[in-house]
Amino acid sequence: MAAFVCRAEAQQTIPKIGVISIQGAIAGTKEGQKATQELDKKVVPKQREFESRQNEIARLQDQYNKGTSVMAEEKRNQAAHEIEDKKKRLERDMQDSEEELRNQQQKMLQDLLQRMTAVIDKYAKDKGYTIIFDDSSPSTPVLYASKTIDITEDIVALYDQTYSK
């Protein structure tokens, strides 16, 4: 009986565990960097436009504050209304822009994550991993992981090799 137990224990394999930062891996791929740059190219002009509009509103507000005592009531009301309209339009446009950016980021991440998952699956099977944890996800808290089991750089390299076209 003792020989059977020893033989069964010898046949059991030690699980191979890996850790990856999916967020870091996606950001580290050439495709992820390119997608980030493309989003930045869309964001920067919008930010400049919004800053320009905010400066215009500040200028109008300053003129309004300086001229309140000498303006006729009708002109004062008209100027206050114009400033409020510009503020509201700017706020709505900024919210719309943020939502659009969020949607574009979400789509980009979904596409990259789908391909990243396929790369991780292949890597894990080829290298004999039993389980791989994502240490960048709050739903799988990894309190400690040795750098020796971190496969993030390997996955980035494999992803770029697989999808660099």
C-alpha positions as CSV (number, residue, x, y, z in Angstrom):
1,M,0.0,0.0,0.0
2,A,2.8,2.4,0.8
3,A,4.4,1.8,-2.6
4,F,1.2,2.7,-4.3
5,V,0.9,6.0,-2.4
6,C,4.6,6.9,-3.2
7,R,4.0,6.1,-6.9
8,A,0.8,8.2,-7.0
9,E,2.6,11.1,-5.4
10,A,5.5,10.9,-7.8
11,Q,3.1,10.9,-10.8
12,Q,1.4,14.2,-9.6
13,T,2.8,17.2,-11.3
14,I,3.4,20.5,-9.6
15,P,1.1,23.1,-10.9
16,K,2.8,25.8,-13.0
17,I,1.4,29.2,-12.0
18,G,1.9,32.5,-13.9
19,V,1.0,36.1,-13.2
20,I,0.3,38.8,-15.8
21,S,-0.7,42.4,-15.8
22,I,-3.2,42.5,-18.6
23,Q,-3.3,46.3,-18.5
24,G,0.4,46.5,-18.7
25,A,0.6,43.9,-21.5
26,I,-2.0,45.7,-23.6
27,A,-0.3,49.0,-23.1
28,G,3.1,47.4,-23.9
29,T,2.1,46.0,-27.2
30,K,2.9,47.9,-30.4
31,E,-0.8,47.7,-31.3
32,G,-1.8,49.1,-27.9
33,Q,0.7,51.9,-28.1
34,K,-0.5,52.8,-31.6
35,A,-4.1,52.8,-30.4
36,T,-3.2,55.0,-27.5
37,Q,-1.5,57.4,-29.9
38,E,-4.5,57.5,-32.2
39,L,-6.8,58.3,-29.3
40,D,-4.4,61.0,-28.2
41,K,-4.5,62.5,-31.7
42,K,-8.3,62.9,-31.3
43,V,-8.1,64.1,-27.7
44,V,-5.5,66.9,-28.0
45,P,-7.4,69.0,-30.6
46,K,-10.6,68.7,-28.6
47,Q,-8.8,69.8,-25.4
48,R,-7.4,72.8,-27.2
49,E,-10.9,73.7,-28.5
50,F,-12.4,73.4,-25.0
51,E,-9.6,75.5,-23.5
52,S,-10.2,78.2,-26.1
53,R,-13.9,78.2,-25.4
54,Q,-13.3,78.3,-21.7
55,N,-10.9,81.3,-22.2
56,E,-13.6,83.0,-24.3
57,I,-16.2,82.5,-21.5
58,A,-13.7,83.8,-18.9
59,R,-13.1,86.9,-21.1
60,L,-16.9,87.5,-21.5
61,Q,-17.4,87.0,-17.7
62,D,-14.6,89.5,-17.0
63,Q,-16.1,92.0,-19.4
64,Y,-19.5,91.5,-17.8
65,N,-18.2,91.9,-14.3
66,K,-16.3,95.1,-15.2
67,G,-19.3,96.6,-17.1
68,T,-22.2,95.6,-14.9
69,S,-22.4,99.0,-13.2
70,V,-22.6,101.0,-16.5
71,M,-24.6,98.5,-18.6
72,A,-28.3,99.0,-19.2
73,E,-30.4,96.2,-17.6
74,E,-31.4,94.7,-20.9
75,K,-27.7,94.5,-22.0
76,R,-26.7,93.1,-18.7
77,N,-29.4,90.4,-18.9
78,Q,-28.5,89.6,-22.5
79,A,-24.8,89.3,-21.6
80,A,-25.5,87.1,-18.6
81,H,-27.7,84.9,-20.8
82,E,-25.1,84.6,-23.5
83,I,-22.4,83.6,-20.9
84,E,-24.7,81.0,-19.4
85,D,-25.6,79.5,-22.8
86,K,-21.9,79.3,-23.7
87,K,-21.2,77.5,-20.4
88,K,-24.0,75.0,-20.9
89,R,-23.0,74.3,-24.5
90,L,-19.4,73.8,-23.5
91,E,-20.3,71.5,-20.6
92,R,-22.5,69.4,-22.9
93,D,-19.9,69.2,-25.6
94,M,-17.3,68.2,-23.0
95,Q,-19.6,65.4,-21.7
96,D,-20.3,64.2,-25.2
97,S,-16.6,64.2,-26.0
98,E,-15.8,62.3,-22.8
99,E,-18.5,59.7,-23.6
100,E,-17.3,59.3,-27.2
101,L,-13.7,58.9,-26.0
102,R,-14.8,56.3,-23.4
103,N,-16.7,54.3,-26.0
104,Q,-13.7,54.4,-28.4
105,Q,-11.4,53.3,-25.6
106,Q,-13.8,50.5,-24.6
107,K,-14.0,49.2,-28.2
108,M,-10.2,49.4,-28.5
109,L,-9.7,47.5,-25.3
110,Q,-12.2,44.8,-26.1
111,D,-10.6,44.2,-29.5
112,L,-7.1,44.0,-27.9
113,L,-8.2,42.0,-24.9
114,Q,-9.9,39.4,-27.2
115,R,-6.6,38.9,-29.1
116,M,-4.6,39.1,-25.9
117,T,-6.6,36.3,-24.4
118,A,-6.0,34.1,-27.4
119,V,-2.2,34.8,-27.1
120,I,-2.2,34.0,-23.4
121,D,-4.2,30.8,-23.9
122,K,-1.7,29.6,-26.6
123,Y,1.2,30.6,-24.4
124,A,-0.2,28.8,-21.3
125,K,-0.8,25.6,-23.2
126,D,2.5,25.7,-25.0
127,K,4.5,26.3,-21.8
128,G,2.4,24.0,-19.6
129,Y,0.8,26.5,-17.2
130,T,-1.9,25.3,-14.9
131,I,-3.3,28.8,-14.1
132,I,-2.4,32.4,-14.8
133,F,-3.6,35.3,-12.6
134,D,-4.2,38.9,-13.7
135,D,-2.6,41.0,-11.1
136,S,-4.0,44.2,-12.6
137,S,-7.6,43.2,-12.0
138,P,-9.3,44.0,-8.7
139,S,-11.5,40.9,-9.1
140,T,-8.4,38.6,-8.8
141,P,-6.4,40.2,-6.0
142,V,-2.9,39.0,-6.1
143,L,-1.3,40.1,-2.8
144,Y,2.2,38.8,-3.8
145,A,3.7,37.3,-6.8
146,S,7.4,36.6,-7.5
147,K,8.8,38.3,-10.6
148,T,10.0,34.9,-11.7
149,I,6.4,33.9,-12.5
150,D,5.4,37.2,-14.2
151,I,4.8,36.4,-17.9
152,T,3.8,40.0,-19.0
153,E,6.9,40.7,-21.1
154,D,6.7,37.2,-22.7
155,I,3.1,37.8,-23.7
156,V,3.8,41.3,-25.1
157,A,6.6,39.9,-27.2
158,L,4.4,37.0,-28.4
159,Y,1.4,39.3,-29.1
160,D,3.6,41.6,-31.2
161,Q,5.0,38.7,-33.0
162,T,1.6,37.3,-33.7
163,Y,-0.2,40.5,-34.7
164,S,2.6,42.7,-36.2
165,K,1.2,43.1,-39.6
